[in-house]
Amino acid sequence: MKPIYVDHAASTPVHPEVAGVMLKIMTEQFGNASSVHSFGRAAKKIINGARDVIASSLGCSPEEWVFTSGGTESDNLALFGAAASSSDKGKHIITTKIEHHAVLHTCEVLEKEGYSVTYLPVDRTGLVSVEDVREAIRPDTVLISVMFANNEIGTVQPIVEIGDLAKSMGILFHVDAVQVLGILPITLRDIPVDYMSFSAHKINGPQGIGGLYARRGAPIHPRQHGGLQERGRRAGTENLAGAAGFAKAVELAVQGLPQRQENAILLRQKLLQELDQRIGSESYAINGNPNFYLPNILNLSFPKVRTDVMLMNLDMEQISAASGSACTSGSLEISHVLKAMGLPADLLESAIRFSMGLGNTSEQMVYVAEQIETILKRLRNRD
């Protein structure tokens, strides 16, 4: 069996068609999109074309799309921009305890700058209560930021209901949708949201390129200063190959969404079925919401087997899984998401995230379950 990669929530392999588009640009186009000569105009055409494709695929206007370096920058651009533009109306922000650190750490910085932040709890399945959001709103609340679906457990949040609430109160609403694109349908004009963050490398696009949807009229204060790229919202020479690759990845993800969903569901079911047969359902726990979840993310705890021990043993069998967020997994600290869910210590200390995508097969799921069975037996025999 070749190495098995089940960490697609961290980063995905580049789709061959995406790589082909990027290679053509990298070998044939080197102009600066801000230049007025023919090479510059050709570069500008690539950027505008990519923007048009993404806007069409996601149901927004091209003017509402800002290219960034990834999901982290998109989150920062939205939060800092919304906060700065609304400081005269108030300095209160609402978010949740299970957000990506790109949001949580930004909120911590804003707190140091005089803003007040309410961090909402979640239930045992990682779900945010709309009523909790409603009760947290104050006269000085200017921004609500809730992720579409959690990157560690896959729980999908009620963003439409929260968005409707925010809109009715005149409060700006930001959603981190990095994990959702290509798994759930997104039509931005139909969602009550002011900002939505995306990243290419989660949908078989290149690393180092992302985007922020900013509804027409939603304020943005640039965090990078220099040229007038991206309509003055994000300075810096455009990443031509990255933007084109991102556009192709979005196009493929949206067009192939039904098949991606079906494959994710089948792989999830296969892994769980194999585990039930081999180790029994009582030997593991599923962390997340049983009804509202992304099918490609499966967070499992194996009580009495520490996360680092299981990950090391899986890696020895050439299976690449994760302990949670890619931005923190290197430290193998207990997940802030699972802590916020109030899970008991035996589940907190034994959680593994399996996230499936391009290249994964049912046969691989069988092998993963086989190796988990072998690892558990080996560890029990040592005890």
C-alpha positions as CSV (number, residue, x, y, z in Angstrom):
1,M,0.0,0.0,0.0
2,K,1.3,3.4,-1.0
3,P,1.4,6.2,1.6
4,I,-2.1,7.3,2.5
5,Y,-2.9,11.0,3.0
6,V,-6.0,11.7,5.1
7,D,-5.2,15.2,6.2
8,H,-7.0,17.1,3.4
9,A,-8.5,19.6,5.9
10,A,-4.9,20.9,6.4
11,S,-4.0,21.0,2.7
12,T,-4.9,19.2,-0.5
13,P,-3.0,17.9,-3.5
14,V,-3.1,20.3,-6.4
15,H,-5.5,19.1,-9.1
16,P,-3.6,18.2,-12.4
17,E,-5.8,20.7,-14.3
18,V,-4.9,23.4,-11.8
19,A,-1.2,22.6,-12.1
20,G,-1.5,22.7,-15.9
21,V,-3.0,26.2,-15.9
22,M,-0.4,27.5,-13.5
23,L,2.5,26.0,-15.3
24,K,1.4,27.6,-18.6
25,I,1.3,31.0,-16.9
26,M,4.6,30.6,-15.0
27,T,6.5,29.6,-18.2
28,E,4.8,32.1,-20.6
29,Q,3.7,35.1,-18.6
30,F,5.9,37.3,-16.4
31,G,4.4,40.8,-16.8
32,N,3.2,43.0,-14.0
33,A,-0.5,43.6,-14.0
34,S,0.1,47.2,-13.1
35,S,2.2,47.9,-16.2
36,V,0.6,49.6,-19.1
37,H,2.5,47.8,-21.9
38,S,1.3,44.7,-23.6
39,F,2.9,42.3,-21.1
40,G,1.2,44.2,-18.3
41,R,-2.2,44.1,-20.1
42,A,-1.8,40.4,-20.6
43,A,-1.2,39.9,-16.9
44,K,-4.1,42.1,-16.0
45,K,-6.3,40.0,-18.3
46,I,-5.3,36.9,-16.3
47,I,-6.2,38.5,-13.0
48,N,-9.5,39.8,-14.2
49,G,-10.3,36.5,-15.8
50,A,-9.7,34.6,-12.6
51,R,-11.8,37.1,-10.7
52,D,-14.6,36.7,-13.1
53,V,-14.5,32.9,-12.9
54,I,-14.6,32.9,-9.1
55,A,-17.3,35.5,-8.9
56,S,-19.5,33.6,-11.4
57,S,-18.9,30.3,-9.5
58,L,-19.7,31.7,-6.1
59,G,-22.5,34.0,-7.1
60,C,-21.1,37.4,-6.4
61,S,-19.9,40.4,-8.4
62,P,-16.2,40.5,-9.5
63,E,-15.9,43.8,-7.6
64,E,-16.8,42.0,-4.4
65,W,-13.8,39.7,-4.6
66,V,-10.4,40.5,-3.1
67,F,-7.4,38.2,-3.8
68,T,-5.3,37.6,-0.7
69,S,-2.4,35.2,0.4
70,G,-4.8,32.8,2.0
71,G,-7.5,32.2,4.6
72,T,-5.6,33.8,7.4
73,E,-5.1,37.1,5.6
74,S,-8.7,37.1,4.5
75,D,-9.9,36.7,8.1
76,N,-7.5,39.4,9.3
77,L,-8.6,41.8,6.5
78,A,-12.2,41.3,7.3
79,L,-12.0,41.6,11.1
80,F,-9.6,44.5,11.2
81,G,-11.4,46.3,8.4
82,A,-14.9,45.9,9.9
83,A,-13.6,46.9,13.4
84,A,-11.7,50.0,12.2
85,S,-14.6,51.2,10.0
86,S,-17.2,50.9,12.8
87,S,-15.2,52.1,15.8
88,D,-17.3,55.3,16.0
89,K,-20.5,53.1,16.4
90,G,-19.1,50.8,19.0
91,K,-16.3,48.5,19.9
92,H,-17.9,45.2,20.7
93,I,-17.3,42.0,18.7
94,I,-19.0,38.6,19.0
95,T,-17.2,35.3,17.9
96,T,-17.0,31.8,19.2
97,K,-14.5,29.8,21.3
98,I,-14.0,27.3,18.4
99,E,-12.9,29.7,15.7
100,H,-9.7,29.2,13.7
101,H,-6.7,31.0,15.4
102,A,-6.7,33.4,12.4
103,V,-9.9,34.8,13.9
104,L,-9.2,34.2,17.6
105,H,-5.7,35.8,17.6
106,T,-7.0,38.7,15.6
107,C,-9.7,39.3,18.2
108,E,-7.0,39.2,20.9
109,V,-5.1,41.9,19.1
110,L,-8.3,44.0,18.8
111,E,-8.9,43.6,22.5
112,K,-5.5,45.1,23.2
113,E,-6.6,48.0,20.9
114,G,-9.6,48.7,23.1
115,Y,-12.3,46.4,21.6
116,S,-14.5,44.2,23.7
117,V,-14.9,40.6,22.5
118,T,-17.5,38.0,23.6
119,Y,-16.4,34.4,22.9
120,L,-19.5,32.3,22.7
121,P,-19.6,28.7,24.0
122,V,-20.7,25.7,22.0
123,D,-22.5,22.6,23.0
124,R,-21.1,19.0,23.3
125,T,-21.2,18.6,19.5
126,G,-19.5,21.9,18.7
127,L,-22.7,23.7,17.6
128,V,-23.3,27.5,18.3
129,S,-26.7,28.6,19.6
130,V,-28.4,31.3,17.6
131,E,-30.0,32.4,20.9
132,D,-26.6,32.8,22.5
133,V,-25.7,35.1,19.7
134,R,-28.9,37.1,20.2
135,E,-28.3,37.4,23.9
136,A,-24.7,38.5,23.4
137,I,-25.6,41.4,21.1
138,R,-25.2,44.8,22.8
139,P,-25.9,48.4,21.6
140,D,-22.3,48.8,20.7
141,T,-21.9,45.4,18.8
142,V,-20.4,46.1,15.4
143,L,-19.2,42.7,14.2
144,I,-20.1,39.0,14.5
145,S,-17.7,36.4,13.2
146,V,-18.7,32.7,13.1
147,M,-17.1,30.0,10.9
148,F,-19.2,28.2,8.4
149,A,-17.9,24.8,9.5
150,N,-15.2,23.8,12.0
151,N,-11.9,22.7,10.6
152,E,-11.3,20.1,13.4
153,I,-14.7,18.4,13.9
154,G,-16.6,19.5,10.8
155,T,-19.6,20.8,12.6
156,V,-21.6,23.1,10.3
157,Q,-23.0,26.3,12.0
158,P,-26.4,28.0,11.5
159,I,-24.8,30.9,9.6
160,V,-28.0,31.8,7.7
161,E,-29.9,32.3,10.9
162,I,-27.1,34.2,12.5
163,G,-26.7,36.3,9.3
164,D,-30.3,37.2,9.3
165,L,-30.1,38.2,12.9
166,A,-27.0,40.3,12.3
167,K,-28.6,42.0,9.2
168,S,-31.8,42.8,11.2
169,M,-29.6,44.5,13.8
170,G,-27.4,46.4,11.4
171,I,-24.3,44.4,12.5
172,L,-21.6,43.4,10.1
173,F,-21.2,39.6,9.7
174,H,-18.0,37.7,8.8
175,V,-17.8,33.9,8.0
176,D,-14.7,31.8,7.6
177,A,-15.7,29.4,4.9
178,V,-12.3,27.9,4.2
179,Q,-13.4,24.3,4.9
180,V,-16.7,24.5,3.1
181,L,-16.0,25.4,-0.5
182,G,-16.4,22.3,-2.7
183,I,-18.3,20.4,0.0
184,L,-21.4,22.5,0.5
185,P,-23.0,24.8,-2.1
186,I,-22.3,28.5,-1.7
187,T,-24.2,31.3,-3.5
188,L,-23.0,34.5,-1.9
189,R,-25.8,36.7,-3.1
190,D,-28.2,34.5,-1.3
191,I,-26.4,34.3,2.0
192,P,-26.8,37.2,4.6
193,V,-23.1,37.8,5.0
194,D,-20.9,40.8,4.6
195,Y,-17.5,39.0,4.5
196,M,-16.6,35.4,3.7
197,S,-13.0,34.0,3.7
198,F,-11.6,31.3,1.3
199,S,-8.3,29.6,0.7
200,A,-7.2,27.8,-2.5
201,H,-5.1,25.0,-1.0
202,K,-8.2,23.5,0.7
203,I,-9.8,22.8,-2.7
204,N,-6.9,21.3,-4.6
205,G,-5.5,24.7,-5.6
206,P,-2.1,26.2,-4.8
207,Q,-0.9,27.2,-1.4
208,G,-0.3,31.0,-0.8
209,I,-3.4,32.3,-2.5
210,G,-6.9,33.0,-1.0
211,G,-9.7,35.4,-1.3
212,L,-12.2,37.5,0.6
213,Y,-15.7,38.2,-0.5
214,A,-16.7,41.7,0.7
215,R,-20.3,42.6,0.0
216,R,-20.7,45.8,-2.0
217,G,-20.7,48.5,0.6
218,A,-19.1,46.5,3.3
219,P,-16.1,48.5,4.6
220,I,-12.5,47.3,4.1
221,H,-9.4,49.0,5.5
222,P,-6.3,47.7,3.9
223,R,-3.7,46.1,6.1
224,Q,-1.0,46.2,3.4
225,H,0.0,49.6,2.0
226,G,1.7,50.3,-1.3
227,G,0.1,50.2,-4.7
228,L,-3.5,50.4,-5.7
229,Q,-4.0,46.7,-6.5
230,E,-7.3,45.0,-5.7
231,R,-9.0,48.4,-5.9
232,G,-6.8,49.8,-3.2
233,R,-7.9,47.1,-0.7
234,R,-4.8,44.9,-0.8
235,A,-1.5,46.3,-2.1
236,G,1.1,44.1,-3.7
237,T,2.0,42.7,-7.1
238,E,-0.7,40.1,-8.0
239,N,0.1,36.4,-7.9
240,L,-0.8,35.6,-11.5
241,A,-0.3,31.8,-11.5
242,G,-1.9,31.6,-8.0
243,A,-5.0,33.5,-9.0
244,A,-5.5,31.5,-12.2
245,G,-4.9,28.3,-10.3
246,F,-7.4,29.3,-7.6
247,A,-10.0,30.2,-10.2
248,K,-9.6,26.8,-11.9
249,A,-9.8,25.0,-8.5
250,V,-13.0,26.9,-7.7
251,E,-14.5,26.1,-11.0
252,L,-13.7,22.4,-10.6
253,A,-14.9,22.3,-7.0
254,V,-18.2,23.9,-7.8
255,Q,-18.9,21.9,-10.9
256,G,-17.9,18.7,-9.2
257,L,-19.6,19.4,-5.9
258,P,-22.2,16.6,-6.1
259,Q,-19.5,14.0,-6.9
260,R,-17.2,15.4,-4.1
261,Q,-20.0,15.2,-1.6
262,E,-20.9,11.6,-2.6
263,N,-17.3,10.5,-2.5
264,A,-16.8,12.1,0.9
265,I,-19.9,10.4,2.3
266,L,-18.9,7.0,0.9
267,L,-15.3,7.2,2.4
268,R,-16.6,8.3,5.8
269,Q,-19.2,5.5,5.9
270,K,-16.6,2.9,4.8
271,L,-14.1,3.9,7.4
272,L,-16.7,3.8,10.2
273,Q,-18.1,0.5,9.0
274,E,-14.6,-1.1,9.0
275,L,-13.9,0.3,12.4
276,D,-17.2,-1.1,13.7
277,Q,-16.4,-4.5,12.4
278,R,-12.8,-4.6,13.5
279,I,-12.7,-2.8,16.9
280,G,-16.4,-2.2,17.7
281,S,-18.2,1.0,18.0
282,E,-17.6,1.1,21.7
283,S,-13.9,1.4,21.2
284,Y,-14.1,4.9,19.7
285,A,-16.1,8.1,19.8
286,I,-17.1,10.5,17.0
287,N,-16.5,14.1,18.0
288,G,-18.9,16.5,16.3
289,N,-22.5,17.0,15.5
290,P,-24.4,13.9,14.2
291,N,-26.7,16.0,12.0
292,F,-24.8,19.1,10.8
293,Y,-21.4,18.1,9.6
294,L,-19.0,18.1,6.7
295,P,-18.8,14.5,5.4
296,N,-15.1,14.8,4.6
297,I,-14.0,15.5,8.2
298,L,-14.1,12.8,10.8
299,N,-12.8,13.4,14.3
300,L,-12.4,10.3,16.3
301,S,-11.2,9.6,19.8
302,F,-9.7,6.3,20.9
303,P,-9.8,6.3,24.7
304,K,-6.7,5.1,26.5
305,V,-4.5,5.8,23.5
306,R,-2.9,9.2,23.5
307,T,-3.2,11.3,20.3
308,D,0.6,11.5,19.8
309,V,1.0,7.8,20.2
310,M,-1.7,7.0,17.7
311,L,-0.4,9.5,15.2
312,M,3.2,8.2,15.5
313,N,2.0,4.6,15.0
314,L,-0.2,5.6,12.0
315,D,2.7,7.5,10.5
316,M,4.9,4.4,10.8
317,E,2.3,2.6,8.7
318,Q,2.5,5.5,6.1
319,I,-0.9,6.9,7.1
320,S,-0.9,10.7,7.5
321,A,-3.7,12.0,9.8
322,A,-3.7,14.9,12.2
323,S,-4.5,16.0,15.8
324,G,-6.5,19.0,14.8
325,S,-5.8,22.3,13.2
326,A,-2.7,22.3,10.9
327,C,-1.6,25.6,12.5
328,T,-1.2,24.0,15.9
329,S,-0.8,20.3,15.3
330,G,3.0,20.6,15.4
331,S,2.8,21.2,19.1
332,L,0.3,18.4,19.7
333,E,-1.5,20.5,22.3
334,I,-5.0,19.5,23.3
335,S,-7.4,21.1,20.8
336,H,-9.1,24.4,22.0
337,V,-12.1,23.2,20.0
338,L,-12.5,20.0,21.9
339,K,-11.9,21.8,25.2
340,A,-14.7,24.2,24.3
341,M,-17.0,21.3,23.7
342,G,-16.5,20.1,27.2
343,L,-15.3,16.6,26.3
344,P,-14.0,14.4,29.1
345,A,-10.2,14.0,29.4
346,D,-10.1,10.5,27.8
347,L,-11.6,11.9,24.6
348,L,-9.6,15.1,24.7
349,E,-6.3,13.3,24.9
350,S,-7.0,10.7,22.2
351,A,-8.6,12.7,19.4
352,I,-7.5,12.1,15.8
353,R,-8.8,14.0,12.7
354,F,-9.2,12.0,9.5
355,S,-10.1,14.3,6.5
356,M,-10.6,12.8,3.1
357,G,-10.4,14.1,-0.4
358,L,-8.8,13.8,-3.9
359,G,-7.0,10.5,-4.3
360,N,-8.6,8.7,-1.4
361,T,-10.3,5.3,-2.1
362,S,-12.5,2.8,-0.2
363,E,-9.5,0.4,-0.2
364,Q,-7.5,3.0,1.6
365,M,-10.2,3.3,4.3
366,V,-10.1,-0.5,4.8
367,Y,-6.3,-0.3,5.2
368,V,-6.6,2.6,7.7
369,A,-9.1,0.6,9.8
370,E,-6.9,-2.5,9.6
371,Q,-3.9,-0.5,10.9
372,I,-5.9,1.1,13.7
373,E,-7.0,-2.4,14.8
374,T,-3.4,-3.6,14.7
375,I,-2.1,-0.6,16.6
376,L,-4.7,-0.9,19.3
377,K,-4.0,-4.7,19.8
378,R,-0.2,-4.0,19.9
379,L,-0.6,-1.3,22.5
380,R,-3.0,-3.4,24.6
381,N,-0.5,-6.3,24.6
382,R,2.2,-3.9,25.9
383,D,0.0,-3.0,28.8
